[in-house]
Amino acid sequence: MGWYLAYFSIYFIALFAIGIYYYFRVTTSTDYNIAGWNMGFWPIVGTIISTWCGAAVFIGWVGMGFT
């Protein structure tokens, strides 16, 4: 049981540290949403398309459930 608590604690502390690091690094909503346009063309296109497809599929399946 002690090892589980140790692993969980280390994991939680690592995630918290990463979150604090990026909290101070990201300053605008553009930095948060699309990495400040620093990723290149194709990763940004993939991000936008996957966002559109994800929303369309979710709304479409809900709509099909009520028909």
N, C-alpha and C positions, 0 to 999 in steps of 0.2 A: 504494500500500500504506500510505503514511503517513496518508492521510485516513481509511482504514478503522480504523486504530489510534486515531486522534484521536476519531472518532465513538464507537467502542466505549468508550474511556476516559471521555469526557464522559457517556455513557449510564450507565456503571457508577458513576461518582461521583455522579450525580444520584439513581440508585436507592438508593445507600448513604446519601446525605443524607436522603432521604425516610424510609427505614427507621429511621435514628437519631432523626429528629424524632418519629415515631409510637411508637417504643420508649419514649420518655420521657413521651409523652402518654397512652398507654393504661396504666391501673393495675390493672384487674380483668378477669376473664374475660368479664363482661357487656359491658364496653367493647369488647373484642376481637370477640366474637361478633356482637353486634347494635348496635354503636355506642352503647351505654349508653341505649338506648330513646330516642334523640334524633332518629331519622330520620322519625318519623311512622308512622301505622298501616299504610298500604298498602305502603310499601317493606319493612317488617318482615314483613308477611303474604306478600309475594312472595318474600322470602328464605327463609322457612320452607317454603313450598310447593315452591319450586325445589329445596331440599335434599331434601325427601321424594321428589319425583319423580325426581331424579337417582339416588338410592340405589335406588329401586324398579326403575327401568329397567335399571340396571347389574346388579343381582342377577337380575332376570327374564331378561335376555339370556344370562347365564351359565347359568342353569338350563335355558333352552331349548337351549343347545348340548350339554348332557349327556343330553338325552332322545332 
